[in-house]
Structures are given as C-alpha cells and as structure tokens.
C-alpha cells in the first residue's frame, strides 16, 4: 500500500484545487515556462505583423523563388553546427557534436529575449557544466569563445573587403546613415551625454581591468593559445558560422524578385551582411530586433537594391535564420533536459 500511495502522490497534479477550493500557487519553474511561451508568442506576433504591414509583402510572398529555401535552411543548420564545433574546441573537452548542436539551437532561442547574447552565454555555460566541466572553467570557455569570435569576424570582413566586396559602397552608406542619425540629436544633450558617459565608461573599464573575472578570461585565452589545434579550429569555426549566415543572406536577396542582383554580386552581398551585422551589434536590443533589419536594409540600399525588395529580402532572411529556429530551440531544450 505504501508504494501505491507514494506513486499516486507523485502522479497527482500539483495545481489541483485543495479542499478549500483554491488552487495551489504555480511553482517558479511553471511561471518560467509560462513566461517563456508568452514572450515567444509576443515575438512571433510582432514578426508576423511586421511582415503583414510591409508594403507589397503579400504580392512578393507569392513571387519569391522558393527553390532557394532548402539551401537557406541548410545554411542555417550549418550555422549551428559550426557554433557547436567552436564550443567543443574552446572547451577542450570531448563533448558530443550532436547534443552540442542542439544546445546551440536552444541558445539561439534564448538570445531572442535577451540583449547582448546573454541568453547564449547562460545556455552554453549550463550545457558545459552538465557535460562535466567545472563552473569556473565553463564560464571562462564561453567568454573566450565570444572573444575569439571578434578577430575571426574581422579577418573575414578584411578578406571580403580586400577582394573588392561592395567597392566600399556599403561602408560609405552606413557612415552617411550614422552621420545623419547623429545630426538629428541636438548638440547640447549630445555633449552632456558624452560628458557623463565617457567618464563612466573610463571608470568601468578601469575597474574591469583590475577584476578577477578579466584575469581568469585572460588565463583562459592564454590556455587556448597553448593549444594551436583548438585555437585554429575555434577561429575557423567562428568565421564559418558568420560566413554561413552571410551566404544565407545572399541567397535571400536572390530569392526575392526585383533586387536586380546576380551571381557576380555574391561577394558584395557577403560584405553587406558583415558590415550590417557589425553595425547592428552596437545596439544592445534582444536578438538585434529592429537594428539588424534596418542595418541590413541600408547595406542593400547602398548596393543599389530598391528599398522595397531590400526590405523583403531582409525579412525573408530573418524569418528563416532568426525566427524559424525559435520553436526548434524550445524542442531541443526539452530534449536536452530529458537526456
């Protein structure tokens, strides 16, 4: 009887009404699950409304070259695979590639609601701890991964610009947009903001330079440099992660009619993505929502792509590589928890 009673107690739902008729309050885990689905619904609704309000979106949707869609999906999957390869290399720990790729899908879903990539940092740190790494080492590994991604992307951008991608038109256009945006701000508030923010940033940088966390990150980077094979793998995989998204962006532009681009414009489109993504990263919004679309559309406009098709191409790219992985990330999160 005791085993049966214990099993019945475990099987009983926690939120059934009590004898007094009032339901038990939800647990923190249940509230977190509900909040996650609410936020996910808001983001998906916002994306749907944005596409619906776009001028001519319905007509463009029917004329999109859907033959490019399988290649777009494949490049999006490769993006997560390369991210997993980079995480394996920087951790220096034998972790399975398949489950690490699933963790990257979950990290991408978490990034949709957190600014500055904090969601991916938390998910990857938690995943490495579950795979047997001590917490301090896992934190340092994820921090080093983000630091190593900066020179990898810069080298990729330098290679694209060195090969003549965009002929400098993208950089000139984004520079003009930034200058115009600054010109809209009155000079007095701008000077006051600079007088407050610059000393605060200098003070923060001074404290960060003396912090133990920065010292541990430097030690982790030094340890990675002592492993040349893992260092090369990390840099190559980080660059390949960005390149996969850049090629997906180019395919999205090809898929939308009226963009007036051809196969010879691949390098220019890759450069446009690299510059636009770097400019959007300066705005710490959740997932770069809004800033990324504006920067990529401006980069395409600099390449003489009409404004309407440019916006449609950006929305298609973001729908496949940004929004579509969100439900996949929720499912992979449940899978990883069961495993």
C-alpha positions as a printed NumPy array, in Angstrom:
array([[  0.   ,   0.   ,   0.   ],
       [  2.799,   2.441,   0.758],
       [  4.353,   2.162,  -2.746],
       [  0.916,   2.642,  -4.31 ],
       [  0.23 ,   5.692,  -2.166],
       [  3.637,   7.129,  -2.993],
       [  3.053,   6.618,  -6.708],
       [ -0.354,   8.238,  -6.503],
       [  1.119,  11.203,  -4.701],
       [  3.722,  11.67 ,  -7.41 ],
       [  1.136,  11.29 , -10.157],
       [ -1.27 ,  13.834,  -8.653],
       [ -1.105,  17.202, -10.396],
       [  0.419,  19.914,  -8.27 ],
       [ -2.118,  22.534,  -9.306],
       [ -5.336,  20.711,  -8.415],
       [ -7.655,  22.675,  -6.174],
       [ -7.324,  21.95 ,  -2.468],
       [-10.095,  21.111,  -0.099],
       [-10.766,  24.787,   0.415],
       [-11.459,  25.231,  -3.311],
       [ -8.371,  27.347,  -4.044],
       [ -5.664,  26.203,  -6.424],
       [ -2.091,  25.875,  -5.27 ],
       [  0.139,  28.714,  -6.488],
       [  2.32 ,  27.842,  -9.512],
       [  5.915,  26.953,  -8.845],
       [  8.782,  29.168, -10.1  ],
       [  9.51 ,  26.61 , -12.82 ],
       [  5.905,  26.727, -14.02 ],
       [  5.97 ,  30.535, -14.049],
       [  9.194,  30.464, -16.049],
       [  7.639,  28.082, -18.578],
       [  4.574,  30.296, -18.936],
       [  6.689,  33.435, -19.289],
       [  8.768,  31.753, -21.973],
       [  5.712,  30.891, -24.042],
       [  4.24 ,  34.374, -23.551],
       [  7.438,  36.042, -24.723],
       [  7.693,  33.631, -27.638],
       [  4.124,  34.418, -28.669],
       [  4.756,  38.162, -28.485],
       [  7.878,  37.926, -30.621],
       [  6.225,  35.739, -33.248],
       [  3.201,  38.029, -33.356],
       [  5.421,  41.075, -33.776],
       [  7.273,  39.404, -36.641],
       [  4.019,  38.437, -38.342],
       [  2.613,  41.952, -38.008],
       [  5.841,  43.454, -39.36 ],
       [  5.661,  41.27 , -42.447],
       [  1.945,  41.901, -42.903],
       [  2.354,  45.676, -42.73 ],
       [  5.156,  45.731, -45.25 ],
       [  4.05 ,  47.326, -48.497],
       [  3.53 ,  44.659, -51.148],
       [  4.569,  41.833, -48.836],
       [  1.714,  39.568, -49.915],
       [  2.455,  40.037, -53.602],
       [  6.162,  39.477, -53.044],
       [  5.457,  36.354, -50.996],
       [  3.761,  34.721, -53.956],
       [  6.646,  35.567, -56.284],
       [  9.537,  34.503, -54.047],
       [ 11.82 ,  31.91 , -55.625],
       [ 11.163,  29.141, -53.118],
       [ 13.73 ,  26.887, -54.803],
       [ 16.327,  28.67 , -52.646],
       [ 14.559,  27.692, -49.412],
       [ 16.249,  24.269, -48.905],
       [ 19.662,  25.896, -49.309],
       [ 18.667,  28.614, -46.822],
       [ 17.606,  26.001, -44.272],
       [ 20.81 ,  24.022, -44.855],
       [ 22.966,  27.105, -44.267],
       [ 21.021,  27.888, -41.108],
       [ 21.683,  24.358, -39.82 ],
       [ 25.369,  24.653, -40.752],
       [ 25.496,  27.848, -38.715],
       [ 24.55 ,  25.897, -35.583],
       [ 26.911,  23.018, -36.423],
       [ 29.877,  25.38 , -36.777],
       [ 28.901,  27.056, -33.497],
       [ 28.971,  23.644, -31.836],
       [ 32.395,  22.881, -33.327],
       [ 33.747,  26.167, -31.98 ],
       [ 32.337,  25.471, -28.498],
       [ 33.885,  21.987, -28.461],
       [ 37.278,  23.332, -29.459],
       [ 37.353,  26.19 , -26.963],
       [ 36.235,  23.958, -24.087],
       [ 38.981,  21.401, -24.7  ],
       [ 36.539,  18.755, -23.505],
       [ 35.246,  15.755, -25.516],
       [ 31.579,  16.676, -25.819],
       [ 29.267,  15.12 , -28.444],
       [ 28.737,  17.193, -31.568],
       [ 25.05 ,  16.318, -31.995],
       [ 23.982,  17.349, -28.497],
       [ 26.2  ,  20.422, -28.662],
       [ 24.406,  21.433, -31.857],
       [ 21.069,  21.009, -30.084],
       [ 22.388,  23.242, -27.317],
       [ 23.199,  25.925, -29.9  ],
       [ 19.585,  25.841, -31.101],
       [ 18.442,  26.345, -27.509],
       [ 20.969,  29.154, -27.083],
       [ 19.614,  30.857, -30.2  ],
       [ 16.072,  30.707, -28.798],
       [ 17.297,  32.209, -25.516],
       [ 19.028,  35.007, -27.412],
       [ 15.712,  36.16 , -28.843],
       [ 14.66 ,  37.571, -25.464],
       [ 17.996,  38.702, -24.028],
       [ 20.279,  41.539, -25.2  ],
       [ 23.945,  41.177, -25.983],
       [ 23.933,  37.41 , -26.4  ],
       [ 23.421,  36.807, -22.666],
       [ 20.953,  34.007, -23.35 ],
       [ 23.505,  32.025, -25.35 ],
       [ 26.126,  32.624, -22.655],
       [ 23.841,  31.217, -19.965],
       [ 22.741,  28.207, -22.04 ],
       [ 26.256,  27.279, -23.174],
       [ 27.649,  27.66 , -19.663],
       [ 24.901,  25.457, -18.253],
       [ 25.462,  22.886, -21.016],
       [ 29.216,  22.673, -20.372],
       [ 28.602,  22.25 , -16.651],
       [ 26.176,  19.416, -17.377],
       [ 28.838,  17.818, -19.603],
       [ 31.289,  17.682, -16.69 ],
       [ 33.212,  20.965, -16.802],
       [ 33.593,  22.855, -13.516],
       [ 31.571,  26.051, -13.43 ],
       [ 34.567,  28.452, -13.415],
       [ 36.104,  26.664, -16.384],
       [ 32.79 ,  26.645, -18.268],
       [ 32.309,  30.392, -17.733],
       [ 35.837,  31.118, -18.948],
       [ 35.401,  28.866, -22.006],
       [ 32.218,  30.649, -23.101],
       [ 33.822,  34.054, -22.534],
       [ 36.861,  33.052, -24.593],
       [ 34.56 ,  31.805, -27.355],
       [ 32.952,  35.234, -27.626],
       [ 36.312,  36.98 , -27.553],
       [ 37.723,  34.685, -30.246],
       [ 34.733,  35.404, -32.48 ],
       [ 35.735,  39.067, -32.82 ],
       [ 39.076,  38.563, -34.637],
       [ 37.535,  35.756, -36.705],
       [ 34.791,  38.069, -37.979],
       [ 37.259,  40.916, -38.524],
       [ 39.515,  38.663, -40.584],
       [ 36.523,  37.54 , -42.625],
       [ 35.455,  41.153, -43.211],
       [ 39.004,  42.161, -44.141],
       [ 39.174,  39.293, -46.639],
       [ 35.839,  40.312, -48.199],
       [ 36.863,  43.96 , -48.461],
       [ 40.305,  43.017, -49.774],
       [ 38.699,  41.013, -52.565],
       [ 36.666,  44.059, -53.569],
       [ 33.333,  43.229, -51.973],
       [ 30.978,  46.144, -52.372],
       [ 33.751,  48.512, -53.559],
       [ 33.431,  50.409, -50.288],
       [ 29.857,  51.492, -51.064],
       [ 28.415,  49.705, -48.048],
       [ 30.816,  51.358, -45.616],
       [ 30.197,  54.793, -47.16 ],
       [ 26.412,  54.373, -46.989],
       [ 26.386,  53.211, -43.384],
       [ 28.748,  56.038, -42.48 ],
       [ 26.322,  58.537, -44.007],
       [ 23.388,  56.968, -42.141],
       [ 25.3  ,  57.187, -38.842],
       [ 26.236,  60.809, -39.516],
       [ 22.64 ,  61.72 , -40.329],
       [ 21.399,  59.966, -37.196],
       [ 23.869,  61.869, -35.034],
       [ 22.898,  65.108, -36.759],
       [ 19.292,  64.657, -35.652],
       [ 20.313,  64.867, -31.99 ],
       [ 20.583,  68.41 , -30.565],
       [ 24.226,  69.304, -29.757],
       [ 23.693,  70.267, -26.104],
       [ 22.145,  66.914, -24.994],
       [ 24.761,  65.121, -27.065],
       [ 27.593,  66.947, -25.297],
       [ 26.015,  66.363, -21.901],
       [ 25.585,  62.676, -22.642],
       [ 29.192,  62.44 , -23.785],
       [ 30.398,  64.236, -20.666],
       [ 28.584,  61.721, -18.472],
       [ 29.037,  58.512, -20.426],
       [ 32.713,  58.841, -21.293],
       [ 33.95 ,  59.231, -17.682],
       [ 31.596,  56.443, -16.591],
       [ 32.928,  54.179, -19.338],
       [ 36.521,  55.007, -18.377],
       [ 35.799,  54.222, -14.722],
       [ 34.077,  50.962, -15.639],
       [ 36.995,  49.958, -17.899],
       [ 39.475,  50.712, -15.11 ],
       [ 37.575,  48.546, -12.642],
       [ 37.111,  45.769, -15.196],
       [ 40.835,  45.724, -15.93 ],
       [ 41.51 ,  45.026, -12.241],
       [ 38.76 ,  42.443, -11.817],
       [ 39.429,  38.786, -11.177],
       [ 36.969,  37.811, -13.917],
       [ 39.066,  39.529, -16.581],
       [ 42.159,  37.835, -15.218],
       [ 40.51 ,  34.411, -15.472],
       [ 39.381,  35.206, -19.028],
       [ 42.928,  36.181, -19.956],
       [ 44.182,  32.915, -18.479],
       [ 41.595,  31.008, -20.487],
       [ 42.648,  32.778, -23.684],
       [ 46.279,  32.017, -22.906],
       [ 45.384,  28.363, -22.365],
       [ 43.621,  28.275, -25.735],
       [ 46.688,  29.783, -27.418],
       [ 48.728,  26.938, -25.948],
       [ 46.513,  24.533, -27.894],
       [ 47.213,  25.564, -31.513],
       [ 44.888,  22.966, -32.992],
       [ 41.939,  24.041, -30.838],
       [ 42.756,  27.709, -31.464],
       [ 42.738,  27.199, -35.237],
       [ 39.523,  25.206, -35.014],
       [ 37.855,  27.882, -32.88 ],
       [ 38.788,  30.733, -35.227],
       [ 37.888,  28.77 , -38.369],
       [ 34.561,  27.565, -36.981],
       [ 33.671,  31.056, -35.718],
       [ 34.4  ,  32.542, -39.135],
       [ 32.46 ,  29.725, -40.821],
       [ 29.481,  30.433, -38.551],
       [ 29.348,  34.034, -39.764],
       [ 30.054,  33.06 , -43.369],
       [ 27.133,  30.601, -43.381],
       [ 24.757,  33.385, -42.35 ],
       [ 26.297,  35.753, -44.901],
       [ 25.711,  33.243, -47.699],
       [ 22.16 ,  32.703, -46.453],
       [ 21.664,  36.454, -46.644],
       [ 22.907,  36.481, -50.232],
       [ 20.524,  33.654, -51.145],
       [ 17.642,  35.557, -49.552],
       [ 18.394,  38.524, -51.791],
       [ 18.465,  36.23 , -54.822],
       [ 15.158,  34.669, -53.828],
       [ 13.263,  37.977, -53.793],
       [ 12.309,  39.347, -57.214],
       [ 13.244,  42.898, -58.119],
       [ 16.542,  43.06 , -56.242],
       [ 18.492,  43.228, -59.531],
       [ 21.447,  41.163, -58.285],
       [ 23.229,  38.317, -59.996],
       [ 25.771,  35.574, -59.226],
       [ 28.63 ,  38.053, -59.603],
       [ 27.326,  40.04 , -56.621],
       [ 27.901,  37.298, -54.046],
       [ 30.99 ,  38.938, -52.568],
       [ 29.278,  42.324, -52.363],
       [ 26.263,  40.776, -50.58 ],
       [ 28.511,  38.923, -48.136],
       [ 30.283,  42.218, -47.367],
       [ 26.925,  43.94 , -46.941],
       [ 25.89 ,  41.356, -44.373],
       [ 29.174,  41.54 , -42.453],
       [ 29.088,  45.328, -42.248],
       [ 25.364,  45.481, -41.483],
       [ 25.571,  42.817, -38.771],
       [ 28.533,  44.598, -37.16 ],
       [ 26.645,  47.891, -37.148],
       [ 23.536,  46.251, -35.672],
       [ 25.58 ,  44.583, -32.919],
       [ 26.336,  48.035, -31.483],
       [ 22.671,  48.313, -30.382],
       [ 22.057,  46.016, -27.369],
       [ 18.483,  45.029, -28.243],
       [ 17.172,  41.458, -27.731],
       [ 18.429,  39.496, -30.706],
       [ 19.157,  42.734, -32.56 ],
       [ 15.458,  43.064, -33.405],
       [ 14.892,  46.223, -35.413],
       [ 18.505,  47.355, -35.571],
       [ 19.597,  44.349, -37.637],
       [ 16.77 ,  44.744, -40.144],
       [ 17.486,  48.46 , -40.543],
       [ 21.246,  47.985, -40.934],
       [ 20.936,  45.14 , -43.453],
       [ 18.328,  47.017, -45.485],
       [ 20.594,  50.095, -45.528],
       [ 23.516,  47.938, -46.65 ],
       [ 21.461,  46.554, -49.543],
       [ 20.302,  50.04 , -50.496],
       [ 23.972,  51.042, -50.701],
       [ 24.364,  48.333, -53.352],
       [ 21.613,  49.981, -55.433],
       [ 18.977,  47.436, -54.422],
       [ 15.497,  49.062, -54.4  ],
       [ 14.188,  49.776, -50.912],
       [ 11.088,  47.549, -51.16 ],
       [ 12.81 ,  44.361, -52.387],
       [ 15.707,  45.034, -49.99 ],
       [ 13.347,  45.04 , -47.004],
       [ 11.556,  41.922, -48.269],
       [ 14.894,  40.108, -48.643],
       [ 15.915,  41.057, -45.112],
       [ 12.57 ,  39.865, -43.717],
       [ 12.897,  36.548, -45.559],
       [ 16.429,  36.097, -44.243],
       [ 15.395,  36.859, -40.676],
       [ 12.333,  34.611, -40.912],
       [ 14.423,  31.578, -41.907],
       [ 17.581,  32.121, -39.857],
       [ 16.216,  34.063, -36.862],
       [ 12.565,  33.189, -36.193],
       [ 12.319,  29.64 , -37.536],
       [ 14.942,  28.236, -35.083],
       [ 12.947,  29.532, -32.068],
       [ 10.41 ,  26.655, -31.86 ],
       [ 13.231,  24.245, -32.721],
       [ 15.216,  25.649, -29.807],
       [ 12.275,  25.143, -27.435],
       [ 12.003,  21.491, -28.516],
       [ 15.753,  20.899, -28.235],
       [ 15.664,  22.377, -24.729],
       [ 13.124,  19.755, -23.682],
       [ 15.214,  17.038, -25.379],
       [ 18.401,  18.092, -23.607],
       [ 16.632,  18.157, -20.251],
       [ 15.378,  14.628, -20.734],
       [ 18.862,  13.463, -21.732]])
